[in-house]
Amino acid sequence: ARRAAAESRELLSDLRRESGLDGGVDVVAELRSRTEDFTRRHALPASFRQLGETATPPIPHAVARHALTIATEAMENAKRHASPTYVDVSAGVVRDVLRISVYDDGKGLPEGTSLEDLRRAGHFGLVGMVERAASIGARIRIGRGRAAKGTEVRLELSLNALGLPRNVHPQHPAPLLN
């Protein structure tokens, strides 16, 4: 109920901003703030790190809302399901792509987990992340990545696809669970 209320407030705020002349969302600053808030609300350390040397341009509100919701849900999922000792959040521009990563050192997903398995079992958090990513044209990877344990949710969004000034050659393969 709290999460639904928070998403409703966020959606109303977005609609109000979109009707004004506001130029977009500083996703890096907002994600840093959400990471600090997560640490305050839970007895679980979460750190934020900015990626890349290029400043992140303002992201359109509708896109930013989905990207930030994915990252927030990834932090909450880690706390709720993974029993991690920490959460590491990073965001920034890497080679003309906005990259957002949420990594936890918890127990990770069971080997062989698929989106269909999660859907059938009624676990819609990860399914929702994949659907949100697809709705904004982003690539999402959910799994261990290069880590020996834990889970990383990595979102990559072509700035060129958003019409933002970057030299990008976007590739958006199907979402992966690995």
Beta strands, then each sheet from edge to edge (+ up, - down):
strand 1: 46-51
strand 2: 87-94
strand 3: 97-104
strand 4: 139-143
strand 5: 151-158
strand 6: 176-177
sheet 1: 1+ 2+ 3- 5+ 4- 6-
end
